[in-house]
């Protein structure tokens, strides 16, 4: 293990702005797919629609069935000042961790459409806030809040997609198998599956679902000099009984996305079927259970790029990203995909 693999600066790279995907591929499976075979060292350039022909035989797929909620809300303070609130995650039935654009203090009330009100309860040093939501003076549980924000909220597109969300994003920034509401960011490798392709893959391969509610911490760059000093964010996860059965067997696993990978690997270490996952995979903390990875191309200095390097090693990850830039792959949430075999 070289020190280079633990330096945050090793995971930096320059990305031409035009390679940041601001809209999804249409159809979804027309996205490009870079395939890296670790056994042979071969790199090939295909389409996502070729995926079924590439999955090793006797391999099981694990998907993340989390569903993105309309977590971005626009409201006003009592003074009339405009304010933007981004839900990050539910902490318990009533306390919700959020980010607020605009000055607030404990006790500040924020007013939204449909008689929805948020009252600030705590201010945290990391910039997040804890609020409680009310409708007509009645305290709302998080599950009661969801149908309300579904009417008045906006899809929380990542900050690097520098445009307002639109009607298309309501379906496109969501996997075709999204089911469990709670994420504020999509598990992006999943976005490439069309309904037909997902059905075909599930018909031909063993598969199961886990749930990891992706938080906005997934976009947070590593700011420490050494990656092992980074305080990893925590997210709620649950492993279905069907997924547990596959993970407890010796079948090879293809993990669909970094979020499924973190969930599987947290389970491999803790043996707990649900709870809070805060696992940081990197070249010094390699996967124990996942054999193959399907993923998108990630931000510089992100924990997601470090996770990719936990499969390939730092030098190979740098090389693959250099190739992807040269071949004009589209990056980030709406971008193209990579399959690591």
Secondary structure, DSSP 8 states (H G I E B T S, - for coil): --GGGGBGGGG-----GGGB--S--SSGGGSEEEEE-TTT--EEEEEGGGHHHHS-SSEEEEEE-EEE---EEEEEETT--EEEEEEEEESSSS-EEEEEES---TT-EEE-STTEEEEEEEE-TTSEEEEEEEETTEE--HHHHHHHHHHH-B----TTS-S---HHHHHHTS-TT--EEEESS--GGGGG--HHHHHHHHHHSEEEEEEE---GGGG-B--SSBGGG-----EEEEE-HHHHHHHTS--EEEEESHHHHHHHHHHHHH--SEEEE----BTTB--SS--EEEEE---TTBHHHHHHHHHH-HHHHHHHHHHHHHTT--BSTTS-EEEE-
